[in-house]
Every structure is written in structure tokens, then in C-alpha cells.
């Protein structure tokens, strides 16, 4: 089981294509992983979300989400990620 205490981050970024490539690689290598998707525009800041306070004009839609992939720390050294 992958928990906060025994995991390491393999990927942290906003590129959905790269996120999916890494997940496909881990599936093919039979390495268990856990992932998190965070909507940065939906974070609460004071009296509402960032988007409701400032709007989203000028913000690329692709960078609104942050993706993170975590693996067990014992499996971290086994990973040889393909180059982007």
C-alpha cells in the first residue's frame, strides 16, 4: 500500500500528456502507483476561490491542473522513465 510516509514523487507538473505517458509506463512495468490531481484555480483564497476573485483571463487552461504521481519508495530506483 502506498502512503504518504512510504512514497516518493515520480512526476509533478501540469502536462497531461506527460502525466499519461508516465502512468502508461508504470502500468507496463507493473509498478504500483498513486496519483493526485489538483485544480489550482479552485483553491480557496480569502472570500472565495482564486478563479472567482481574479478570473481566469490570460491563464492557459492546460496549467489550471497540477498532476502528481507517487510510487512506493522501494520501487523508485526501478523506474527508468522515457525522455519527454
C-alpha atoms as an extended CHARMM CRD file, in Angstrom:
* protein
*
        84  EXT
         1         1  UNK       CA              0.0000000000        0.0000000000        0.0000000000  PROA      1               0.0000000000
         2         2  UNK       CA              1.3080000000        3.4480000000       -0.8990000000  PROA      2               0.0000000000
         3         3  UNK       CA              1.0050000000        6.0160000000        1.8670000000  PROA      3               0.0000000000
         4         4  UNK       CA              2.3550000000        9.4900000000        2.4680000000  PROA      4               0.0000000000
         5         5  UNK       CA              5.1620000000        8.0860000000        4.6330000000  PROA      5               0.0000000000
         6         6  UNK       CA              6.4850000000        5.4380000000        2.2270000000  PROA      6               0.0000000000
         7         7  UNK       CA              6.1190000000        7.1460000000       -1.1500000000  PROA      7               0.0000000000
         8         8  UNK       CA              8.2490000000        9.2520000000       -3.4740000000  PROA      8               0.0000000000
         9         9  UNK       CA              7.0900000000       11.5850000000       -6.2110000000  PROA      9               0.0000000000
        10        10  UNK       CA              7.9260000000       10.4900000000       -9.7630000000  PROA      10              0.0000000000
        11        11  UNK       CA              6.2240000000       13.3710000000      -11.5470000000  PROA      11              0.0000000000
        12        12  UNK       CA              4.8620000000       16.7590000000      -10.5570000000  PROA      12              0.0000000000
        13        13  UNK       CA              3.7020000000       19.0980000000      -13.2980000000  PROA      13              0.0000000000
        14        14  UNK       CA              0.9270000000       20.4720000000      -15.4690000000  PROA      14              0.0000000000
        15        15  UNK       CA              1.4720000000       18.4600000000      -18.6760000000  PROA      15              0.0000000000
        16        16  UNK       CA             -1.4090000000       15.9910000000      -19.0460000000  PROA      16              0.0000000000
        17        17  UNK       CA              0.2550000000       14.1990000000      -21.9800000000  PROA      17              0.0000000000
        18        18  UNK       CA              3.4390000000       13.5480000000      -19.9520000000  PROA      18              0.0000000000
        19        19  UNK       CA              1.3440000000       12.5120000000      -16.9320000000  PROA      19              0.0000000000
        20        20  UNK       CA             -0.4140000000        9.8650000000      -19.0370000000  PROA      20              0.0000000000
        21        21  UNK       CA              2.8590000000        8.6730000000      -20.6340000000  PROA      21              0.0000000000
        22        22  UNK       CA              4.3490000000        8.0430000000      -17.1990000000  PROA      22              0.0000000000
        23        23  UNK       CA              1.2280000000        6.2700000000      -15.9750000000  PROA      23              0.0000000000
        24        24  UNK       CA              1.2740000000        4.0280000000      -19.0820000000  PROA      24              0.0000000000
        25        25  UNK       CA              4.9500000000        3.2380000000      -18.4750000000  PROA      25              0.0000000000
        26        26  UNK       CA              4.2950000000        2.3170000000      -14.8320000000  PROA      26              0.0000000000
        27        27  UNK       CA              1.3540000000        0.0990000000      -15.8550000000  PROA      27              0.0000000000
        28        28  UNK       CA              3.5040000000       -1.7430000000      -18.4050000000  PROA      28              0.0000000000
        29        29  UNK       CA              6.3020000000       -2.1830000000      -15.8560000000  PROA      29              0.0000000000
        30        30  UNK       CA              3.7750000000       -3.4960000000      -13.2800000000  PROA      30              0.0000000000
        31        31  UNK       CA              4.7820000000       -0.8070000000      -10.7760000000  PROA      31              0.0000000000
        32        32  UNK       CA              2.0020000000        0.2700000000       -8.4310000000  PROA      32              0.0000000000
        33        33  UNK       CA              1.4020000000        3.9900000000       -8.1950000000  PROA      33              0.0000000000
        34        34  UNK       CA             -0.9480000000        6.5610000000       -6.7970000000  PROA      34              0.0000000000
        35        35  UNK       CA             -1.7930000000        9.8750000000       -8.4050000000  PROA      35              0.0000000000
        36        36  UNK       CA             -3.2300000000       13.2100000000       -7.3730000000  PROA      36              0.0000000000
        37        37  UNK       CA             -4.8460000000       15.9080000000       -9.4870000000  PROA      37              0.0000000000
        38        38  UNK       CA             -5.0980000000       19.3650000000       -8.0040000000  PROA      38              0.0000000000
        39        39  UNK       CA             -7.1220000000       22.2060000000       -9.5220000000  PROA      39              0.0000000000
        40        40  UNK       CA             -5.0380000000       25.2720000000       -8.7230000000  PROA      40              0.0000000000
        41        41  UNK       CA             -7.7610000000       27.7090000000       -9.7850000000  PROA      41              0.0000000000
        42        42  UNK       CA            -10.1840000000       26.0900000000       -7.3530000000  PROA      42              0.0000000000
        43        43  UNK       CA             -8.1010000000       26.7950000000       -4.2640000000  PROA      43              0.0000000000
        44        44  UNK       CA             -9.7450000000       28.9160000000       -1.6190000000  PROA      44              0.0000000000
        45        45  UNK       CA             -8.1930000000       32.3200000000       -1.0350000000  PROA      45              0.0000000000
        46        46  UNK       CA             -9.9510000000       34.5810000000        1.4210000000  PROA      46              0.0000000000
        47        47  UNK       CA            -13.5760000000       35.1170000000        0.4310000000  PROA      47              0.0000000000
        48        48  UNK       CA            -13.7170000000       32.6180000000       -2.4300000000  PROA      48              0.0000000000
        49        49  UNK       CA            -11.6750000000       30.6550000000       -4.9100000000  PROA      49              0.0000000000
        50        50  UNK       CA             -8.7810000000       32.1750000000       -6.8120000000  PROA      50              0.0000000000
        51        51  UNK       CA            -10.7780000000       31.9910000000      -10.0220000000  PROA      51              0.0000000000
        52        52  UNK       CA            -13.8080000000       33.7410000000       -8.5070000000  PROA      52              0.0000000000
        53        53  UNK       CA            -11.6180000000       36.5320000000       -7.1180000000  PROA      53              0.0000000000
        54        54  UNK       CA             -9.3270000000       37.1380000000      -10.0900000000  PROA      54              0.0000000000
        55        55  UNK       CA            -10.9450000000       35.3880000000      -13.0350000000  PROA      55              0.0000000000
        56        56  UNK       CA             -9.1460000000       33.1400000000      -15.4710000000  PROA      56              0.0000000000
        57        57  UNK       CA             -8.3480000000       35.6510000000      -18.2340000000  PROA      57              0.0000000000
        58        58  UNK       CA             -4.8400000000       35.1160000000      -19.5020000000  PROA      58              0.0000000000
        59        59  UNK       CA             -4.4530000000       31.7760000000      -17.7420000000  PROA      59              0.0000000000
        60        60  UNK       CA             -3.8610000000       28.8650000000      -20.1010000000  PROA      60              0.0000000000
        61        61  UNK       CA             -6.4300000000       26.1520000000      -19.4400000000  PROA      61              0.0000000000
        62        62  UNK       CA             -3.7190000000       23.4800000000      -19.5490000000  PROA      62              0.0000000000
        63        63  UNK       CA             -1.9570000000       24.9030000000      -16.4840000000  PROA      63              0.0000000000
        64        64  UNK       CA             -5.0640000000       25.0040000000      -14.3020000000  PROA      64              0.0000000000
        65        65  UNK       CA             -4.3820000000       21.4620000000      -13.0520000000  PROA      65              0.0000000000
        66        66  UNK       CA             -1.3200000000       20.0830000000      -11.3180000000  PROA      66              0.0000000000
        67        67  UNK       CA             -0.6240000000       16.3510000000      -11.6190000000  PROA      67              0.0000000000
        68        68  UNK       CA              1.4920000000       14.2450000000       -9.2640000000  PROA      68              0.0000000000
        69        69  UNK       CA              2.4300000000       10.5710000000       -9.4830000000  PROA      69              0.0000000000
        70        70  UNK       CA              3.6880000000        8.7570000000       -6.3890000000  PROA      70              0.0000000000
        71        71  UNK       CA              5.3170000000        5.3190000000       -6.1500000000  PROA      71              0.0000000000
        72        72  UNK       CA              6.4600000000        3.2300000000       -3.2080000000  PROA      72              0.0000000000
        73        73  UNK       CA              9.9810000000        4.2580000000       -2.1750000000  PROA      73              0.0000000000
        74        74  UNK       CA             11.2240000000        0.6840000000       -2.7240000000  PROA      74              0.0000000000
        75        75  UNK       CA             10.1070000000        0.8320000000       -6.3720000000  PROA      75              0.0000000000
        76        76  UNK       CA             11.5580000000        4.2940000000       -7.0130000000  PROA      76              0.0000000000
        77        77  UNK       CA             15.0050000000        3.0030000000       -8.0500000000  PROA      77              0.0000000000
        78        78  UNK       CA             13.4820000000        0.5340000000      -10.5320000000  PROA      78              0.0000000000
        79        79  UNK       CA             11.9560000000        3.3060000000      -12.6310000000  PROA      79              0.0000000000
        80        80  UNK       CA             13.6150000000        4.3540000000      -15.8730000000  PROA      80              0.0000000000
        81        81  UNK       CA             11.2610000000        6.9600000000      -17.2840000000  PROA      81              0.0000000000
        82        82  UNK       CA             11.2410000000        7.5950000000      -21.0370000000  PROA      82              0.0000000000
        83        83  UNK       CA             12.5400000000       11.0120000000      -22.0500000000  PROA      83              0.0000000000
        84        84  UNK       CA              9.9500000000       13.6640000000      -22.8430000000  PROA      84              0.0000000000
